[in-house]
């Protein structure tokens, strides 16, 4: 059986295998989408296919909408040729429950797929036409945080961007320049309102998207490609809005077990491909069941009724609080603690770590005992329920193949948010004592022990990439495991570094505690486990 519109006609096959298929009129939905487009999505990867497209599919199933989504890929055009077009834009969605059960369904809410490139003339024409349509309500994005960046770490424009700024809207190549060029099409067609919505997993995402679009437009104004009226149009939130959002759902790479299961059911040509740009992607998407999407309700031309599919709509402050709750208390700090200790104890899976008595206790203590006391409560999501789900369902899910090594990447860029915000909240609180913190310091000490690059059995392991790695390793290079005298205060300059932690931990009175824990962790072989047992049992 092939995954395409023809294959869907064999109703018996899908029923026999307990695979849910669309009950709405797919052909009619495609026709409506072409005639009156409402939603374009940039970024054709798994978070879109496995989460966002499924939300609209739910509205179509409930009869709350009769128009689908146009998918536009900005980076890896092989995805359109190999994953979208051959399968009639259908997605095979597999929800992975922690008990091993799967929830399988075919989604047909993606009604067209195009390459967002001026080199693809017919595709780009159809994108322009959609942006010129008065009916268009939103253009959404999952292109990763890097997709919004116009400049490198030194503040210089990337070469592609420089060329786009020089050549103007008709020759745009970078995703942000293409977006600005398409907004110019909408402006010229009638100054119609629209929402430009980042759904990427980064804080203040709408702000980042707006800043990049305005930057491009300002440079084009200087060169005479656009006029001031266009700048006024995209700066006016009643015309062009840039709502913020918070998204949370793990959609890992296609799993071998799922592929084998689908083949055993009789599905053909369902295996993953590796594109020329190195994307590992399949006609199916496997993802965890829990999911959260909170969007600032600022849509000047209306929007789909996504609240009927579980999306939270709120004001900007609530979106920000939801993001803060997740990254400073309820998920990300627990992830980082598991990442560094998981690598030290030889784990290759976060789920396996949750069967480890000490590591499970560590994240429970960081979440329930320390973090929850100062959690930012968005009200629309209950923080304690969120942590419960993370600890009891999400982290232990063996079907989500997430590794400690992946999560340990760029830790120096993350600890200020993941641990620093909680420590600062304790300092500000009239009723809490920052020196009472025990488990966040233990996680920080564990990170420094991790940076020595030797596990608890004294075997070397590869430290994950980090922009500060060479500085950190240079500062710690004289420390020898098994020789406490080799420690001569090397952690102090790092602990005092406000850029790393968001505050000076020496000044806060926490450095001595972290140093003592670190000394225990470097006592010798088995010292990591021994230290965890001491503090957690």
VOGUFI-952997 format. One record per residue (C-alpha): residue in three letters; x, y, z. Coordinates in nm, 4 decimals, m for minus. Layout:
BEGIN
rest/c1/c2/c3
ala/X/Y/Z;
...
// end
This chain:
BEGIN
rest/c1/c2/c3
unk/0.0000/0.0000/0.0000;
unk/0.1319/0.3433/m0.0952;
unk/0.0799/0.6610/0.1030;
unk/m0.1039/0.8765/m0.1505;
unk/m0.4575/0.9924/m0.2258;
unk/m0.5223/0.6854/m0.4407;
unk/m0.4099/0.4581/m0.1556;
unk/m0.6522/0.6256/0.0860;
unk/m0.9416/0.4866/m0.1207;
unk/m0.8653/0.1362/0.0128;
unk/m1.0599/0.2032/0.3326;
unk/m1.0371/m0.1583/0.4492;
unk/m0.6541/m0.1539/0.4665;
unk/m0.6458/0.1517/0.6937;
unk/m0.9286/0.0256/0.9156;
unk/m0.7686/m0.3191/0.9540;
unk/m0.4446/m0.1614/1.0713;
unk/m0.6149/0.0898/1.3036;
unk/m0.4838/0.3886/1.1103;
unk/m0.7106/0.6941/1.1194;
unk/m0.7614/0.8601/0.7795;
unk/m0.9332/1.1866/0.6837;
unk/m1.3113/1.1813/0.6650;
unk/m1.3336/1.5296/0.5100;
unk/m1.3337/1.5924/0.1343;
unk/m0.9634/1.6231/0.0480;
unk/m1.0160/1.7315/m0.3155;
unk/m1.2559/2.0042/m0.2107;
unk/m1.0165/2.1243/0.0620;
unk/m0.7348/2.1502/m0.1953;
unk/m0.9626/2.3467/m0.4312;
unk/m1.0686/2.5863/m0.1523;
unk/m0.7071/2.6380/m0.0428;
unk/m0.6042/2.7314/m0.3952;
unk/m0.8965/2.9699/m0.4439;
unk/m0.8918/3.1397/m0.1014;
unk/m0.5622/3.0696/0.0770;
unk/m0.5675/3.1476/0.4483;
unk/m0.2521/2.9922/0.5905;
unk/0.1008/2.9589/0.4538;
unk/0.3649/2.7841/0.6623;
unk/0.7396/2.8300/0.6055;
unk/0.9606/2.5366/0.7080;
unk/0.8526/2.1887/0.6030;
unk/1.0226/1.9863/0.8766;
unk/0.8904/1.7469/1.1386;
unk/0.7555/1.9922/1.3972;
unk/0.5313/2.1348/1.1250;
unk/0.4271/1.8009/0.9779;
unk/0.3825/1.6217/1.3104;
unk/0.2241/1.8981/1.5178;
unk/0.1106/2.2142/1.3400;
unk/m0.0374/2.0424/1.0319;
unk/m0.2216/1.8048/1.2637;
unk/m0.3933/2.0960/1.4393;
unk/m0.5483/2.2128/1.1133;
unk/m0.6328/1.8517/1.0248;
unk/m0.8337/1.8383/1.3470;
unk/m1.0318/2.1486/1.2483;
unk/m1.1025/1.9959/0.9072;
unk/m1.2173/1.6720/1.0730;
unk/m1.4507/1.8635/1.3045;
unk/m1.5971/2.0621/1.0153;
unk/m1.4685/2.3874/1.1677;
unk/m1.2708/2.4753/0.8552;
unk/m1.2635/2.3774/0.4891;
unk/m0.9260/2.5235/0.3896;
unk/m0.5830/2.3671/0.4411;
unk/m0.2235/2.4895/0.4638;
unk/0.0288/2.5756/0.1923;
unk/0.3737/2.4471/0.2967;
unk/0.6725/2.6508/0.1774;
unk/1.0252/2.5169/0.2250;
unk/1.2963/2.7837/0.2522;
unk/1.6125/2.5778/0.2989;
unk/1.6087/2.2133/0.1841;
unk/1.4168/2.1795/m0.1414;
unk/1.4763/1.8032/m0.1573;
unk/1.2111/1.7743/0.1146;
unk/0.9470/1.8950/m0.1322;
unk/1.0680/1.6605/m0.4086;
unk/1.1199/1.3529/m0.1918;
unk/0.8755/1.3777/0.0996;
unk/0.5881/1.6035/m0.0070;
unk/0.5151/1.5623/m0.3800;
unk/0.5529/1.1794/m0.4120;
unk/0.3026/1.1331/m0.1278;
unk/0.0459/1.3921/m0.2442;
unk/0.1476/1.6116/0.0540;
unk/0.0067/1.3546/0.2981;
unk/0.1759/1.2987/0.6345;
unk/0.1799/0.9683/0.8225;
unk/0.1726/1.0732/1.1882;
unk/0.2757/0.8340/1.4675;
unk/0.2184/0.9387/1.8290;
unk/0.4483/0.7567/2.0721;
unk/0.3058/0.6762/2.4139;
unk/0.5401/0.5941/2.7044;
unk/0.3800/0.2475/2.7391;
unk/0.4804/0.1555/2.3842;
unk/0.1409/0.2064/2.2242;
unk/0.1259/0.4136/1.9065;
unk/m0.1435/0.6403/1.7673;
unk/m0.1355/0.6301/1.3866;
unk/m0.3110/0.8644/1.1486;
unk/m0.2823/1.0115/0.7999;
unk/m0.3044/1.3911/0.7743;
unk/m0.4240/1.5687/0.4594;
unk/m0.4322/1.9289/0.5821;
unk/m0.1279/2.0268/0.3723;
unk/m0.2944/2.1125/0.0418;
unk/0.0069/2.2365/m0.1526;
unk/0.3840/2.2383/m0.1115;
unk/0.6220/2.4821/m0.2771;
unk/0.9875/2.5782/m0.2804;
unk/1.0257/2.9323/m0.1492;
unk/1.2884/3.0317/m0.4035;
unk/1.2964/3.2853/m0.6868;
unk/1.4727/3.0185/m0.8947;
unk/1.1558/2.8075/m0.8828;
unk/0.9419/3.0390/m1.0935;
unk/0.6041/2.8633/m1.0836;
unk/0.6360/2.7873/m0.7097;
unk/0.7310/3.1447/m0.6320;
unk/0.4478/3.2787/m0.8474;
unk/0.1976/3.0713/m0.6479;
unk/0.3477/3.2048/m0.3220;
unk/0.3184/3.5615/m0.4498;
unk/m0.0414/3.4972/m0.5537;
unk/m0.1239/3.3611/m0.2068;
unk/0.0339/3.6678/m0.0415;
unk/m0.1664/3.8961/m0.2707;
unk/m0.4940/3.7258/m0.1699;
unk/m0.7155/3.9305/0.0665;
unk/m0.8171/3.5982/0.2297;
unk/m0.4669/3.5232/0.3689;
unk/m0.4792/3.5334/0.7498;
unk/m0.1373/3.4106/0.8544;
unk/0.2083/3.3064/0.7490;
unk/0.3709/3.0914/1.0170;
unk/0.7303/2.9737/1.0562;
unk/0.9314/2.6823/1.1929;
unk/1.2701/2.7530/1.0356;
unk/1.4748/2.7279/1.3624;
unk/1.6112/3.0296/1.5486;
unk/1.9053/3.0479/1.3063;
unk/1.6613/3.1070/1.0200;
unk/1.5827/3.4564/1.1505;
unk/1.9467/3.5621/1.1874;
unk/2.0757/3.8138/0.9340;
unk/2.4177/3.8605/1.0946;
unk/2.7024/3.6454/1.2259;
unk/2.8309/3.6499/1.5854;
unk/3.0501/3.9529/1.5035;
unk/2.7513/4.1555/1.3869;
unk/2.8266/4.1358/1.0150;
unk/2.5570/4.0493/0.7617;
unk/2.5863/3.7037/0.6076;
unk/2.6947/3.7147/0.2420;
unk/2.3558/3.5865/0.1202;
unk/2.1851/3.8676/0.3096;
unk/2.4290/4.1293/0.1770;
unk/2.3511/4.0186/m0.1789;
unk/1.9764/4.0351/m0.1082;
unk/2.0053/4.3840/0.0419;
unk/2.2018/4.4951/m0.2633;
unk/1.9812/4.3260/m0.5252;
unk/1.6386/4.4024/m0.3808;
unk/1.3059/4.2189/m0.3402;
unk/1.2902/4.0568/m0.6848;
unk/1.6121/3.8636/m0.6220;
unk/1.5726/3.7670/m0.2556;
unk/1.7183/3.4336/m0.1364;
unk/1.7398/3.4456/0.2450;
unk/1.4201/3.3400/0.4282;
unk/1.3808/3.6805/0.5947;
unk/1.4370/3.8678/0.2688;
unk/1.1863/3.6409/0.0903;
unk/0.9329/3.7097/0.3681;
unk/0.9846/4.0853/0.3335;
unk/0.9538/4.0613/m0.0464;
unk/0.6257/3.8695/m0.0137;
unk/0.4925/4.1280/0.2321;
unk/0.5747/4.3897/m0.0327;
unk/0.3559/4.1922/m0.2764;
unk/0.0719/4.2043/m0.0213;
unk/0.1243/4.5766/0.0349;
unk/0.1134/4.6476/m0.3391;
unk/m0.1963/4.4301/m0.3844;
unk/m0.4003/4.6349/m0.1373;
unk/m0.2245/4.6786/0.1997;
unk/m0.4217/4.3803/0.3305;
unk/m0.3782/4.2805/0.6968;
unk/m0.1970/3.9570/0.7941;
unk/m0.0298/3.7883/1.0937;
unk/0.3337/3.6785/1.0575;
unk/0.3742/3.4121/1.3262;
unk/0.6952/3.2487/1.4445;
unk/0.6247/2.9071/1.5960;
unk/0.9896/2.8276/1.6564;
unk/1.1146/2.7100/1.9927;
unk/1.2907/3.0285/2.1029;
unk/1.1863/3.3000/2.3448;
unk/1.0511/3.6309/2.2097;
unk/1.0286/3.4619/1.8686;
unk/0.7847/3.7157/1.7234;
unk/1.0173/3.9981/1.8227;
unk/1.3112/3.8297/1.6452;
unk/1.1067/3.7759/1.3285;
unk/0.9780/4.1335/1.3239;
unk/1.3251/4.2799/1.3860;
unk/1.4698/4.0890/1.0900;
unk/1.1875/4.1840/0.8517;
unk/1.2144/4.5519/0.9526;
unk/1.5930/4.5439/0.9174;
unk/1.5665/4.4131/0.5594;
unk/1.2911/4.6629/0.4743;
unk/1.4905/4.9575/0.6147;
unk/1.7935/4.8648/0.4033;
unk/1.5733/4.8355/0.0942;
unk/1.4263/5.1772/0.1760;
unk/1.7791/5.3248/0.1796;
unk/1.8419/5.1765/m0.1644;
unk/1.5075/5.2896/m0.3060;
unk/1.3545/4.9431/m0.3513;
unk/1.0606/5.0242/m0.1192;
unk/0.8955/5.3438/0.0048;
unk/0.8168/5.4768/0.3524;
unk/0.4520/5.3733/0.3168;
unk/0.5648/5.0084/0.3046;
unk/0.7713/5.0558/0.6230;
unk/0.4662/5.2120/0.7901;
unk/0.2521/4.9158/0.6767;
unk/0.4775/4.6448/0.8240;
unk/0.5341/4.8543/1.1391;
unk/0.1601/4.8887/1.2042;
unk/0.0413/4.5968/1.4229;
unk/m0.3179/4.6563/1.3107;
unk/m0.2010/4.5722/0.9577;
unk/0.0929/4.3330/0.9994;
unk/0.1249/4.1652/1.3381;
unk/0.4103/3.9499/1.4669;
unk/0.2542/3.7471/1.7509;
unk/0.4807/3.5702/2.0003;
unk/0.4353/3.2016/2.0704;
unk/0.5576/2.9180/2.2931;
unk/0.5815/2.5703/2.1415;
unk/0.6742/2.2454/2.3135;
unk/0.6700/1.9004/2.1575;
unk/0.9525/1.6541/2.0981;
unk/0.9581/1.5331/1.7365;
unk/1.2764/1.3256/1.7071;
unk/1.4266/1.1858/1.3879;
unk/1.2383/0.8939/1.2259;
unk/1.2795/0.5812/1.4407;
unk/1.3892/0.2482/1.2906;
unk/1.1303/0.0586/1.4983;
unk/0.8484/0.2706/1.3543;
unk/0.9766/0.2273/0.9993;
unk/0.9909/m0.1528/1.0453;
unk/0.6423/m0.1573/1.1972;
unk/0.4931/0.0373/0.9053;
unk/0.6655/m0.1877/0.6501;
unk/0.5293/m0.4940/0.8322;
unk/0.1771/m0.3504/0.7916;
unk/0.2294/m0.3433/0.4150;
unk/0.3173/0.0225/0.3589;
unk/0.5571/0.0763/0.0673;
unk/0.8217/0.3448/0.0092;
unk/0.7913/0.4613/0.3689;
unk/1.1637/0.4593/0.4630;
unk/1.3607/0.7733/0.5543;
unk/1.5804/0.9555/0.3047;
unk/1.8867/1.1724/0.3525;
unk/1.8633/1.4856/0.1410;
unk/2.1571/1.6526/m0.0345;
unk/2.1664/1.9017/0.2540;
unk/2.1866/1.6194/0.5089;
unk/1.8296/1.6238/0.6409;
unk/1.7199/1.2817/0.7690;
unk/1.3465/1.2745/0.7029;
unk/1.0734/1.0211/0.6265;
unk/0.7174/1.0161/0.4908;
unk/0.6200/0.9437/0.8524;
unk/0.6736/1.1605/1.1604;
unk/0.7088/1.0043/1.5056;
unk/0.6520/1.2303/1.8046;
unk/0.5563/1.2275/2.1708;
unk/0.1873/1.2745/2.2537;
unk/0.2142/1.5741/2.4959;
unk/0.2247/1.9091/2.3177;
unk/0.1821/2.2776/2.3932;
unk/0.1318/2.5766/2.1678;
unk/0.0527/2.9170/2.3203;
unk/0.0041/3.2040/2.0749;
unk/m0.0451/3.5757/2.1329;
unk/m0.3947/3.6456/2.0005;
unk/m0.3120/3.9246/1.7566;
unk/m0.4470/3.8387/1.4114;
unk/m0.5593/4.1491/1.2184;
unk/m0.7254/3.9447/0.9403;
unk/m0.8819/3.6721/1.1568;
unk/m0.7475/3.3214/1.2200;
unk/m0.8404/2.9518/1.2223;
unk/m1.0222/2.8304/1.5376;
unk/m0.7103/2.6515/1.6611;
unk/m0.8282/2.6705/2.0222;
unk/m1.0654/2.3884/1.9194;
unk/m0.7547/2.1758/1.8557;
unk/m0.5910/2.2539/2.1913;
unk/m0.3948/2.5713/2.1126;
unk/m0.3914/2.8346/2.3897;
unk/m0.4536/3.1934/2.2773;
unk/m0.3546/3.4685/2.5193;
unk/m0.1843/3.8046/2.5544;
unk/0.1902/3.8518/2.4997;
unk/0.2698/3.8525/2.8713;
unk/0.1091/3.5092/2.9155;
unk/0.3043/3.3691/2.6185;
unk/0.6231/3.4986/2.7775;
unk/0.5315/3.3507/3.1168;
unk/0.4581/3.0113/2.9568;
unk/0.8005/3.0157/2.7909;
unk/0.9697/3.1249/3.1159;
unk/0.7923/2.8501/3.3127;
unk/0.9209/2.5884/3.0680;
unk/1.2805/2.7035/3.0234;
unk/1.3607/2.8186/3.3784;
unk/1.1758/2.5625/3.5908;
unk/0.9618/2.2869/3.4494;
unk/1.1568/2.1246/3.1651;
unk/1.4899/2.2676/3.0526;
unk/1.6736/2.2722/3.3906;
unk/1.5811/1.9054/3.4398;
unk/1.7072/1.8252/3.0903;
unk/2.0451/1.9901/3.1556;
unk/2.0943/1.8107/3.4894;
unk/2.0186/1.4770/3.3202;
unk/2.2447/1.5638/3.0267;
unk/2.5654/1.6245/3.2229;
unk/2.5194/1.3428/3.4741;
unk/2.3960/1.1081/3.2014;
unk/2.7217/1.1529/3.0100;
unk/2.9259/1.1016/3.3290;
unk/2.7405/0.7787/3.4093;
unk/2.7561/0.6378/3.0558;
unk/2.3913/0.6745/2.9540;
unk/2.2954/0.7117/2.5873;
unk/1.9268/0.7819/2.6509;
unk/1.7378/1.0300/2.8682;
unk/1.4595/0.7729/2.9154;
unk/1.7051/0.5180/3.0599;
unk/1.8301/0.7805/3.3053;
unk/1.4801/0.8072/3.4483;
unk/1.5157/0.4464/3.5697;
unk/1.8221/0.5540/3.7693;
unk/1.7185/0.6142/4.1301;
unk/1.9577/0.9038/4.1985;
unk/1.9069/1.0817/3.8663;
unk/1.5290/1.0631/3.8913;
unk/1.5499/1.2030/4.2453;
unk/1.7826/1.4803/4.1264;
unk/1.5335/1.6136/3.8703;
unk/1.2458/1.5753/4.1167;
unk/1.4386/1.7819/4.3731;
unk/1.5348/2.0511/4.1183;
unk/1.1771/2.0721/3.9897;
unk/0.9512/2.0121/4.2888;
unk/1.1700/2.1246/4.5815;
unk/1.3653/2.4178/4.4388;
unk/1.2212/2.5425/4.1104;
unk/0.8490/2.5321/4.1844;
unk/0.8865/2.7753/4.4775;
unk/0.9733/3.0585/4.2387;
unk/0.8054/2.9379/3.9177;
unk/0.6504/3.1973/3.6882;
unk/0.2861/3.0874/3.6657;
unk/0.1200/3.1628/3.3294;
unk/m0.2207/3.0577/3.4767;
unk/m0.3337/2.8915/3.1512;
unk/m0.0984/2.5961/3.2158;
unk/m0.0530/2.4611/3.5695;
unk/0.3236/2.4445/3.6422;
unk/0.2969/2.1494/3.8830;
unk/0.0915/1.9488/3.6340;
unk/0.3463/2.0382/3.3655;
unk/0.6363/1.9060/3.5787;
unk/0.4339/1.5950/3.6679;
unk/0.3896/1.5195/3.2990;
unk/0.7585/1.5882/3.2243;
unk/0.8860/1.3605/3.5034;
unk/0.6283/1.0828/3.4830;
unk/0.5489/1.0676/3.1131;
unk/0.7786/1.2667/2.8858;
unk/1.1311/1.2080/3.0156;
unk/1.0810/0.8311/3.0799;
unk/0.9321/0.7678/2.7320;
unk/1.1643/0.5022/2.5796;
unk/1.0267/0.5743/2.2326;
unk/1.1667/0.9275/2.2286;
unk/1.5308/0.8665/2.1347;
unk/1.6865/1.1733/2.2979;
unk/2.0468/1.1522/2.4146;
unk/2.2242/1.3277/2.7039;
unk/2.5072/1.4206/2.4652;
unk/2.2694/1.6141/2.2358;
unk/2.1145/1.8048/2.5247;
unk/2.4587/1.8832/2.6722;
unk/2.5415/2.0868/2.3590;
unk/2.6011/2.4600/2.4248;
unk/2.5431/2.4267/2.8014;
unk/2.7451/2.7444/2.8708;
unk/2.4822/2.9356/2.6721;
unk/2.1948/2.7786/2.8649;
unk/2.2812/2.7741/3.2368;
unk/2.2026/3.1449/3.2919;
unk/1.8422/3.0811/3.1916;
unk/1.8024/2.7240/3.3143;
unk/1.9568/2.7725/3.6610;
unk/2.0464/3.1416/3.6931;
unk/1.6882/3.2704/3.6851;
unk/1.5844/3.0476/3.9768;
unk/1.8889/3.1509/4.1821;
unk/1.8147/3.5193/4.1142;
unk/1.4512/3.4681/4.2180;
unk/1.5685/3.3178/4.5496;
unk/1.7942/3.6186/4.6112;
unk/1.5066/3.8606/4.5410;
unk/1.2574/3.6692/4.7569;
unk/1.2026/3.8017/5.1112;
unk/1.1066/3.4534/5.2337;
unk/1.3632/3.2278/5.0592;
unk/1.7343/3.1776/5.1211;
unk/1.9529/3.1198/4.8144;
unk/2.1988/2.9306/5.0356;
unk/1.9311/2.6696/5.1032;
unk/1.9624/2.5564/4.7400;
unk/2.1282/2.2159/4.7234;
unk/2.0353/2.0444/4.3977;
unk/2.0847/2.3247/4.1458;
unk/2.4403/2.3674/4.2872;
unk/2.4840/1.9898/4.2493;
unk/2.3816/2.0170/3.8817;
unk/2.6291/2.3034/3.8281;
unk/2.9106/2.1098/4.0001;
unk/2.8192/1.8171/3.7739;
unk/2.8595/2.0361/3.4664;
unk/3.2147/2.1328/3.5685;
unk/3.2929/1.7653/3.6361;
unk/3.1508/1.6845/3.2891;
unk/3.3868/1.9413/3.1335;
unk/3.6855/1.7300/3.2418;
unk/3.5795/1.4870/2.9656;
unk/3.6222/1.1684/3.1713;
unk/3.3293/0.9561/3.2921;
unk/3.2775/0.8071/3.6387;
unk/3.4754/0.4977/3.5386;
unk/3.7591/0.7309/3.4275;
unk/3.7045/0.6608/3.0560;
unk/3.7337/0.9631/2.8243;
unk/3.4201/1.0712/2.6336;
unk/3.3572/1.3365/2.3679;
unk/3.2359/1.6622/2.5165;
unk/2.9481/1.8118/2.3166;
unk/3.0065/2.1303/2.1162;
unk/2.9998/2.4556/2.3094;
unk/3.1194/2.8019/2.1989;
unk/3.3015/2.8478/2.5336;
unk/3.4548/2.5003/2.5422;
unk/3.8159/2.6024/2.4744;
unk/3.8049/2.8752/2.7457;
unk/3.6439/2.6387/2.9969;
unk/3.8875/2.3555/2.9286;
unk/4.1849/2.5890/2.9420;
unk/4.0733/2.7073/3.2865;
unk/4.0219/2.3530/3.4181;
unk/4.3155/2.1755/3.2514;
unk/4.5315/2.1438/3.5655;
unk/4.2578/1.9621/3.7604;
unk/4.3280/1.5900/3.7951;
unk/4.0664/1.3366/3.9047;
unk/4.1878/1.1550/4.2141;
unk/4.4050/1.4480/4.3203;
unk/4.2116/1.7049/4.5213;
unk/4.5260/1.9151/4.5634;
unk/4.5190/1.9834/4.1883;
unk/4.2150/2.2010/4.2555;
unk/4.3354/2.5512/4.3330;
unk/4.0157/2.7532/4.2921;
unk/3.9972/2.7146/3.9130;
unk/3.6144/2.7235/3.9222;
unk/3.5978/3.0651/4.0913;
unk/3.6427/3.2902/3.7832;
unk/3.3726/3.0936/3.6010;
unk/3.1376/3.0952/3.9008;
unk/3.1794/3.4734/3.9238;
unk/3.1049/3.5168/3.5528;
unk/2.7669/3.6870/3.5105;
unk/2.7634/3.6112/3.1376;
unk/2.7665/3.2368/3.2101;
unk/2.5304/3.2204/3.5078;
unk/2.3342/3.5445/3.4853;
unk/2.4704/3.6408/3.8290;
unk/2.7936/3.6260/4.0294;
unk/2.7739/3.3013/4.2282;
unk/3.0707/3.4028/4.4461;
unk/2.8868/3.7203/4.5458;
unk/2.5658/3.5182/4.5961;
unk/2.7468/3.2937/4.8452;
unk/2.6998/2.9729/4.6434;
unk/3.0504/2.9231/4.5069;
unk/3.1916/2.7471/4.8138;
unk/2.9081/2.4922/4.8141;
unk/2.9575/2.4192/4.4415;
unk/3.3350/2.3894/4.4876;
unk/3.2946/2.1418/4.7763;
unk/3.0554/1.9308/4.5676;
unk/3.2989/1.9450/4.2759;
unk/3.5825/1.8235/4.5018;
unk/3.3671/1.5263/4.6013;
unk/3.2940/1.4536/4.2334;
unk/3.6673/1.4401/4.1445;
unk/3.7755/1.2102/4.4303;
unk/3.8327/0.9213/4.1894;
unk/3.6611/0.6381/4.0066;
unk/3.2987/0.6039/4.1225;
unk/3.2997/0.9438/4.2949;
unk/3.0156/1.0785/4.0809;
unk/2.7803/0.8006/4.1872;
unk/2.8994/0.8236/4.5476;
unk/2.8311/1.1995/4.5558;
unk/2.4837/1.1604/4.4068;
unk/2.4003/0.8908/4.6631;
unk/2.5254/1.1148/4.9452;
unk/2.3002/1.4068/4.8502;
unk/1.9984/1.2162/4.7209;
unk/1.9569/0.8982/4.9271;
// end
